């Protein structure tokens, strides 16, 4: 699912709902940087975490 992510897309972290919505800042290979409302900037390894795109914002 992370394959469709692009900068600017809105996502949620399935294991951290309290982080709120996040905006994808960059995606380079499997490294995804997201800026969340409540957690700030977080960098993920997309092979370990599957972020959920949000289309109805």
PyMOL Python script that loads the backbone (N, CA, C, O; Angstrom):
from pymol import cmd

cmd.read_pdbstr("""\
ATOM      1  N   UNK A   1       0.824  -1.205   0.000  1.00  0.00           N
ATOM      2  CA  UNK A   1       0.000   0.000   0.000  1.00  0.00           C
ATOM      3  C   UNK A   1       0.864   1.263   0.000  1.00  0.00           C
ATOM      4  O   UNK A   1       0.457   2.283  -0.556  1.00  0.00           O
ATOM      5  N   UNK A   2       2.036   1.212   0.608  1.00  0.00           N
ATOM      6  CA  UNK A   2       2.899   2.388   0.635  1.00  0.00           C
ATOM      7  C   UNK A   2       3.378   2.787  -0.753  1.00  0.00           C
ATOM      8  O   UNK A   2       3.845   3.908  -0.949  1.00  0.00           O
ATOM      9  N   UNK A   3       3.266   1.873  -1.724  1.00  0.00           N
ATOM     10  CA  UNK A   3       3.717   2.166  -3.080  1.00  0.00           C
ATOM     11  C   UNK A   3       2.975   3.340  -3.703  1.00  0.00           C
ATOM     12  O   UNK A   3       3.528   4.043  -4.549  1.00  0.00           O
ATOM     13  N   UNK A   4       1.724   3.561  -3.293  1.00  0.00           N
ATOM     14  CA  UNK A   4       0.939   4.640  -3.900  1.00  0.00           C
ATOM     15  C   UNK A   4       1.188   5.992  -3.240  1.00  0.00           C
ATOM     16  O   UNK A   4       0.731   7.013  -3.755  1.00  0.00           O
ATOM     17  N   UNK A   5       1.893   6.026  -2.125  1.00  0.00           N
ATOM     18  CA  UNK A   5       2.099   7.279  -1.406  1.00  0.00           C
ATOM     19  C   UNK A   5       2.990   8.233  -2.183  1.00  0.00           C
ATOM     20  O   UNK A   5       3.986   7.838  -2.789  1.00  0.00           O
ATOM     21  N   UNK A   6       2.597   9.508  -2.144  1.00  0.00           N
ATOM     22  CA  UNK A   6       3.352  10.577  -2.784  1.00  0.00           C
ATOM     23  C   UNK A   6       3.371  11.768  -1.845  1.00  0.00           C
ATOM     24  O   UNK A   6       2.482  11.898  -1.003  1.00  0.00           O
ATOM     25  N   UNK A   7       4.369  12.647  -1.969  1.00  0.00           N
ATOM     26  CA  UNK A   7       4.375  13.859  -1.150  1.00  0.00           C
ATOM     27  C   UNK A   7       3.065  14.625  -1.286  1.00  0.00           C
ATOM     28  O   UNK A   7       2.528  14.789  -2.382  1.00  0.00           O
ATOM     29  N   UNK A   8       2.569  15.089  -0.145  1.00  0.00           N
ATOM     30  CA  UNK A   8       1.311  15.830  -0.103  1.00  0.00           C
ATOM     31  C   UNK A   8       0.121  14.989   0.297  1.00  0.00           C
ATOM     32  O   UNK A   8      -0.894  15.534   0.731  1.00  0.00           O
ATOM     33  N   UNK A   9       0.215  13.672   0.163  1.00  0.00           N
ATOM     34  CA  UNK A   9      -0.906  12.809   0.538  1.00  0.00           C
ATOM     35  C   UNK A   9      -1.094  12.801   2.051  1.00  0.00           C
ATOM     36  O   UNK A   9      -0.139  12.962   2.810  1.00  0.00           O
ATOM     37  N   UNK A  10      -2.341  12.610   2.475  1.00  0.00           N
ATOM     38  CA  UNK A  10      -2.689  12.536   3.893  1.00  0.00           C
ATOM     39  C   UNK A  10      -2.795  11.065   4.284  1.00  0.00           C
ATOM     40  O   UNK A  10      -3.382  10.259   3.563  1.00  0.00           O
ATOM     41  N   UNK A  11      -2.215  10.729   5.440  1.00  0.00           N
ATOM     42  CA  UNK A  11      -2.185   9.342   5.912  1.00  0.00           C
ATOM     43  C   UNK A  11      -2.457   9.270   7.410  1.00  0.00           C
ATOM     44  O   UNK A  11      -2.432  10.273   8.124  1.00  0.00           O
ATOM     45  N   UNK A  12      -2.716   8.046   7.853  1.00  0.00           N
ATOM     46  CA  UNK A  12      -2.796   7.720   9.284  1.00  0.00           C
ATOM     47  C   UNK A  12      -1.822   6.584   9.553  1.00  0.00           C
ATOM     48  O   UNK A  12      -1.544   5.766   8.676  1.00  0.00           O
ATOM     49  N   UNK A  13      -1.307   6.545  10.777  1.00  0.00           N
ATOM     50  CA  UNK A  13      -0.491   5.408  11.207  1.00  0.00           C
ATOM     51  C   UNK A  13      -1.441   4.467  11.933  1.00  0.00           C
ATOM     52  O   UNK A  13      -2.033   4.859  12.938  1.00  0.00           O
ATOM     53  N   UNK A  14      -1.608   3.225  11.450  1.00  0.00           N
ATOM     54  CA  UNK A  14      -2.598   2.320  12.045  1.00  0.00           C
ATOM     55  C   UNK A  14      -2.329   1.974  13.504  1.00  0.00           C
ATOM     56  O   UNK A  14      -3.265   1.653  14.236  1.00  0.00           O
ATOM     57  N   UNK A  15      -1.105   2.030  13.935  1.00  0.00           N
ATOM     58  CA  UNK A  15      -0.780   1.689  15.319  1.00  0.00           C
ATOM     59  C   UNK A  15      -0.713   2.883  16.255  1.00  0.00           C
ATOM     60  O   UNK A  15      -0.519   2.716  17.459  1.00  0.00           O
ATOM     61  N   UNK A  16      -0.872   4.089  15.714  1.00  0.00           N
ATOM     62  CA  UNK A  16      -0.767   5.313  16.518  1.00  0.00           C
ATOM     63  C   UNK A  16      -1.898   6.290  16.167  1.00  0.00           C
ATOM     64  O   UNK A  16      -1.628   7.372  15.647  1.00  0.00           O
ATOM     65  N   UNK A  17      -3.140   5.934  16.438  1.00  0.00           N
ATOM     66  CA  UNK A  17      -4.250   6.817  16.057  1.00  0.00           C
ATOM     67  C   UNK A  17      -4.199   8.176  16.757  1.00  0.00           C
ATOM     68  O   UNK A  17      -4.742   9.154  16.244  1.00  0.00           O
ATOM     69  N   UNK A  18      -3.555   8.245  17.919  1.00  0.00           N
ATOM     70  CA  UNK A  18      -3.462   9.508  18.651  1.00  0.00           C
ATOM     71  C   UNK A  18      -2.526  10.517  17.971  1.00  0.00           C
ATOM     72  O   UNK A  18      -2.504  11.685  18.359  1.00  0.00           O
ATOM     73  N   UNK A  19      -1.763  10.091  16.973  1.00  0.00           N
ATOM     74  CA  UNK A  19      -0.900  11.014  16.228  1.00  0.00           C
ATOM     75  C   UNK A  19      -1.706  11.889  15.287  1.00  0.00           C
ATOM     76  O   UNK A  19      -1.201  12.907  14.816  1.00  0.00           O
ATOM     77  N   UNK A  20      -2.958  11.515  14.999  1.00  0.00           N
ATOM     78  CA  UNK A  20      -3.790  12.283  14.079  1.00  0.00           C
ATOM     79  C   UNK A  20      -3.388  12.055  12.641  1.00  0.00           C
ATOM     80  O   UNK A  20      -2.710  11.083  12.307  1.00  0.00           O
ATOM     81  N   UNK A  21      -3.825  12.974  11.796  1.00  0.00           N
ATOM     82  CA  UNK A  21      -3.507  12.883  10.375  1.00  0.00           C
ATOM     83  C   UNK A  21      -2.074  13.328  10.132  1.00  0.00           C
ATOM     84  O   UNK A  21      -1.527  14.159  10.858  1.00  0.00           O
ATOM     85  N   UNK A  22      -1.483  12.755   9.094  1.00  0.00           N
ATOM     86  CA  UNK A  22      -0.129  13.145   8.732  1.00  0.00           C
ATOM     87  C   UNK A  22      -0.051  13.429   7.246  1.00  0.00           C
ATOM     88  O   UNK A  22      -0.789  12.847   6.452  1.00  0.00           O
ATOM     89  N   UNK A  23       0.846  14.326   6.874  1.00  0.00           N
ATOM     90  CA  UNK A  23       1.066  14.627   5.461  1.00  0.00           C
ATOM     91  C   UNK A  23       2.426  14.078   5.049  1.00  0.00           C
ATOM     92  O   UNK A  23       3.442  14.357   5.687  1.00  0.00           O
ATOM     93  N   UNK A  24       2.431  13.299   3.984  1.00  0.00           N
ATOM     94  CA  UNK A  24       3.677  12.735   3.475  1.00  0.00           C
ATOM     95  C   UNK A  24       4.555  13.882   2.980  1.00  0.00           C
ATOM     96  O   UNK A  24       4.135  14.679   2.140  1.00  0.00           O
ATOM     97  N   UNK A  25       5.778  13.958   3.509  1.00  0.00           N
ATOM     98  CA  UNK A  25       6.720  14.989   3.106  1.00  0.00           C
ATOM     99  C   UNK A  25       7.623  14.499   1.980  1.00  0.00           C
ATOM    100  O   UNK A  25       7.908  15.232   1.032  1.00  0.00           O
ATOM    101  N   UNK A  26       8.070  13.247   2.098  1.00  0.00           N
ATOM    102  CA  UNK A  26       8.923  12.675   1.056  1.00  0.00           C
ATOM    103  C   UNK A  26       8.862  11.163   1.127  1.00  0.00           C
ATOM    104  O   UNK A  26       8.505  10.577   2.149  1.00  0.00           O
ATOM    105  N   UNK A  27       9.225  10.542  -0.002  1.00  0.00           N
ATOM    106  CA  UNK A  27       9.342   9.089  -0.075  1.00  0.00           C
ATOM    107  C   UNK A  27      10.507   8.770  -0.993  1.00  0.00           C
ATOM    108  O   UNK A  27      10.455   9.013  -2.199  1.00  0.00           O
ATOM    109  N   UNK A  28      11.554   8.223  -0.402  1.00  0.00           N
ATOM    110  CA  UNK A  28      12.755   7.870  -1.158  1.00  0.00           C
ATOM    111  C   UNK A  28      13.017   6.394  -0.892  1.00  0.00           C
ATOM    112  O   UNK A  28      13.416   6.016   0.209  1.00  0.00           O
ATOM    113  N   UNK A  29      12.793   5.570  -1.897  1.00  0.00           N
ATOM    114  CA  UNK A  29      12.895   4.123  -1.705  1.00  0.00           C
ATOM    115  C   UNK A  29      11.858   3.693  -0.684  1.00  0.00           C
ATOM    116  O   UNK A  29      10.672   3.977  -0.849  1.00  0.00           O
ATOM    117  N   UNK A  30      12.287   3.013   0.366  1.00  0.00           N
ATOM    118  CA  UNK A  30      11.347   2.578   1.406  1.00  0.00           C
ATOM    119  C   UNK A  30      11.278   3.570   2.567  1.00  0.00           C
ATOM    120  O   UNK A  30      10.536   3.343   3.523  1.00  0.00           O
ATOM    121  N   UNK A  31      12.031   4.654   2.501  1.00  0.00           N
ATOM    122  CA  UNK A  31      12.058   5.666   3.573  1.00  0.00           C
ATOM    123  C   UNK A  31      10.968   6.710   3.319  1.00  0.00           C
ATOM    124  O   UNK A  31      10.969   7.391   2.293  1.00  0.00           O
ATOM    125  N   UNK A  32      10.033   6.823   4.281  1.00  0.00           N
ATOM    126  CA  UNK A  32       8.891   7.733   4.151  1.00  0.00           C
ATOM    127  C   UNK A  32       8.911   8.709   5.321  1.00  0.00           C
ATOM    128  O   UNK A  32       8.942   8.298   6.481  1.00  0.00           O
ATOM    129  N   UNK A  33       8.892   9.997   5.013  1.00  0.00           N
ATOM    130  CA  UNK A  33       8.850  11.032   6.043  1.00  0.00           C
ATOM    131  C   UNK A  33       7.456  11.634   6.061  1.00  0.00           C
ATOM    132  O   UNK A  33       6.932  12.065   5.034  1.00  0.00           O
ATOM    133  N   UNK A  34       6.859  11.654   7.266  1.00  0.00           N
ATOM    134  CA  UNK A  34       5.486  12.146   7.426  1.00  0.00           C
ATOM    135  C   UNK A  34       5.463  13.161   8.563  1.00  0.00           C
ATOM    136  O   UNK A  34       6.102  12.960   9.595  1.00  0.00           O
ATOM    137  N   UNK A  35       4.728  14.245   8.373  1.00  0.00           N
ATOM    138  CA  UNK A  35       4.541  15.246   9.419  1.00  0.00           C
ATOM    139  C   UNK A  35       3.134  15.070   9.995  1.00  0.00           C
ATOM    140  O   UNK A  35       2.144  15.383   9.334  1.00  0.00           O
ATOM    141  N   UNK A  36       3.052  14.564  11.242  1.00  0.00           N
ATOM    142  CA  UNK A  36       1.772  14.302  11.905  1.00  0.00           C
ATOM    143  C   UNK A  36       1.340  15.487  12.766  1.00  0.00           C
ATOM    144  O   UNK A  36       2.171  16.227  13.293  1.00  0.00           O
ATOM    145  N   UNK A  37       0.016  15.652  12.898  1.00  0.00           N
ATOM    146  CA  UNK A  37      -0.560  16.743  13.694  1.00  0.00           C
ATOM    147  C   UNK A  37      -0.051  16.736  15.129  1.00  0.00           C
ATOM    148  O   UNK A  37       0.320  17.781  15.664  1.00  0.00           O
ATOM    149  N   UNK A  38      -0.033  15.560  15.754  1.00  0.00           N
ATOM    150  CA  UNK A  38       0.294  15.475  17.175  1.00  0.00           C
ATOM    151  C   UNK A  38       1.677  14.904  17.482  1.00  0.00           C
ATOM    152  O   UNK A  38       2.113  14.949  18.632  1.00  0.00           O
ATOM    153  N   UNK A  39       2.368  14.374  16.490  1.00  0.00           N
ATOM    154  CA  UNK A  39       3.672  13.739  16.738  1.00  0.00           C
ATOM    155  C   UNK A  39       4.810  14.427  16.003  1.00  0.00           C
ATOM    156  O   UNK A  39       5.977  14.111  16.235  1.00  0.00           O
ATOM    157  N   UNK A  40       4.484  15.370  15.113  1.00  0.00           N
ATOM    158  CA  UNK A  40       5.524  16.043  14.347  1.00  0.00           C
ATOM    159  C   UNK A  40       6.075  15.152  13.243  1.00  0.00           C
ATOM    160  O   UNK A  40       5.402  14.241  12.761  1.00  0.00           O
ATOM    161  N   UNK A  41       7.312  15.435  12.855  1.00  0.00           N
ATOM    162  CA  UNK A  41       7.932  14.729  11.737  1.00  0.00           C
ATOM    163  C   UNK A  41       8.457  13.377  12.192  1.00  0.00           C
ATOM    164  O   UNK A  41       9.204  13.276  13.165  1.00  0.00           O
ATOM    165  N   UNK A  42       8.047  12.333  11.463  1.00  0.00           N
ATOM    166  CA  UNK A  42       8.457  10.961  11.776  1.00  0.00           C
ATOM    167  C   UNK A  42       8.925  10.302  10.478  1.00  0.00           C
ATOM    168  O   UNK A  42       8.292  10.447   9.432  1.00  0.00           O
ATOM    169  N   UNK A  43      10.044   9.574  10.562  1.00  0.00           N
ATOM    170  CA  UNK A  43      10.577   8.859   9.399  1.00  0.00           C
ATOM    171  C   UNK A  43      10.329   7.369   9.589  1.00  0.00           C
ATOM    172  O   UNK A  43      10.639   6.817  10.645  1.00  0.00           O
ATOM    173  N   UNK A  44       9.774   6.719   8.575  1.00  0.00           N
ATOM    174  CA  UNK A  44       9.433   5.307   8.631  1.00  0.00           C
ATOM    175  C   UNK A  44      10.203   4.518   7.599  1.00  0.00           C
ATOM    176  O   UNK A  44      10.609   5.046   6.563  1.00  0.00           O
ATOM    177  N   UNK A  45      10.400   3.243   7.894  1.00  0.00           N
ATOM    178  CA  UNK A  45      10.830   2.279   6.899  1.00  0.00           C
ATOM    179  C   UNK A  45       9.549   1.654   6.379  1.00  0.00           C
ATOM    180  O   UNK A  45       8.880   0.921   7.108  1.00  0.00           O
ATOM    181  N   UNK A  46       9.197   1.931   5.138  1.00  0.00           N
ATOM    182  CA  UNK A  46       7.952   1.451   4.558  1.00  0.00           C
ATOM    183  C   UNK A  46       7.855  -0.056   4.475  1.00  0.00           C
ATOM    184  O   UNK A  46       6.773  -0.591   4.230  1.00  0.00           O
ATOM    185  N   UNK A  47       8.966  -0.756   4.674  1.00  0.00           N
ATOM    186  CA  UNK A  47       8.919  -2.223   4.690  1.00  0.00           C
ATOM    187  C   UNK A  47       8.409  -2.730   6.037  1.00  0.00           C
ATOM    188  O   UNK A  47       8.028  -3.894   6.154  1.00  0.00           O
ATOM    189  N   UNK A  48       8.399  -1.865   7.058  1.00  0.00           N
ATOM    190  CA  UNK A  48       7.985  -2.275   8.405  1.00  0.00           C
ATOM    191  C   UNK A  48       6.626  -1.724   8.823  1.00  0.00           C
ATOM    192  O   UNK A  48       5.947  -2.318   9.660  1.00  0.00           O
ATOM    193  N   UNK A  49       6.227  -0.592   8.247  1.00  0.00           N
ATOM    194  CA  UNK A  49       4.963   0.053   8.612  1.00  0.00           C
ATOM    195  C   UNK A  49       4.172   0.341   7.346  1.00  0.00           C
ATOM    196  O   UNK A  49       4.706   0.894   6.384  1.00  0.00           O
ATOM    197  N   UNK A  50       2.889  -0.038   7.348  1.00  0.00           N
ATOM    198  CA  UNK A  50       2.010   0.278   6.230  1.00  0.00           C
ATOM    199  C   UNK A  50       1.091   1.405   6.656  1.00  0.00           C
ATOM    200  O   UNK A  50       0.197   1.212   7.481  1.00  0.00           O
ATOM    201  N   UNK A  51       1.312   2.579   6.092  1.00  0.00           N
ATOM    202  CA  UNK A  51       0.489   3.737   6.409  1.00  0.00           C
ATOM    203  C   UNK A  51      -0.822   3.668   5.627  1.00  0.00           C
ATOM    204  O   UNK A  51      -0.874   3.121   4.526  1.00  0.00           O
ATOM    205  N   UNK A  52      -1.883   4.236   6.218  1.00  0.00           N
ATOM    206  CA  UNK A  52      -3.199   4.191   5.598  1.00  0.00           C
ATOM    207  C   UNK A  52      -3.525   5.536   4.941  1.00  0.00           C
ATOM    208  O   UNK A  52      -3.647   6.545   5.635  1.00  0.00           O
ATOM    209  N   UNK A  53      -3.665   5.561   3.620  1.00  0.00           N
ATOM    210  CA  UNK A  53      -4.043   6.814   2.961  1.00  0.00           C
ATOM    211  C   UNK A  53      -5.448   7.265   3.390  1.00  0.00           C
ATOM    212  O   UNK A  53      -6.331   6.439   3.623  1.00  0.00           O
ATOM    213  N   UNK A  54      -5.634   8.559   3.488  1.00  0.00           N
ATOM    214  CA  UNK A  54      -6.927   9.141   3.847  1.00  0.00           C
ATOM    215  C   UNK A  54      -7.374   9.981   2.644  1.00  0.00           C
ATOM    216  O   UNK A  54      -6.689  10.925   2.249  1.00  0.00           O
ATOM    217  N   UNK A  55      -8.517   9.633   2.074  1.00  0.00           N
ATOM    218  CA  UNK A  55      -8.980  10.315   0.866  1.00  0.00           C
ATOM    219  C   UNK A  55     -10.163  11.245   1.126  1.00  0.00           C
ATOM    220  O   UNK A  55     -10.531  12.029   0.251  1.00  0.00           O
ATOM    221  N   UNK A  56     -10.766  11.171   2.316  1.00  0.00           N
ATOM    222  CA  UNK A  56     -11.985  11.964   2.589  1.00  0.00           C
ATOM    223  C   UNK A  56     -11.739  13.062   3.602  1.00  0.00           C
ATOM    224  O   UNK A  56     -12.469  13.180   4.587  1.00  0.00           O
ATOM    225  N   UNK A  57     -10.713  13.866   3.365  1.00  0.00           N
ATOM    226  CA  UNK A  57     -10.385  14.956   4.307  1.00  0.00           C
ATOM    227  C   UNK A  57     -11.066  16.210   3.864  1.00  0.00           C
ATOM    228  O   UNK A  57     -10.928  17.249   4.510  1.00  0.00           O
TER     229      UNK A  57
END
""", "prot")
cmd.dss("prot")
cmd.show_as("cartoon", "prot")
cmd.util.cbc("prot")
cmd.orient("prot")
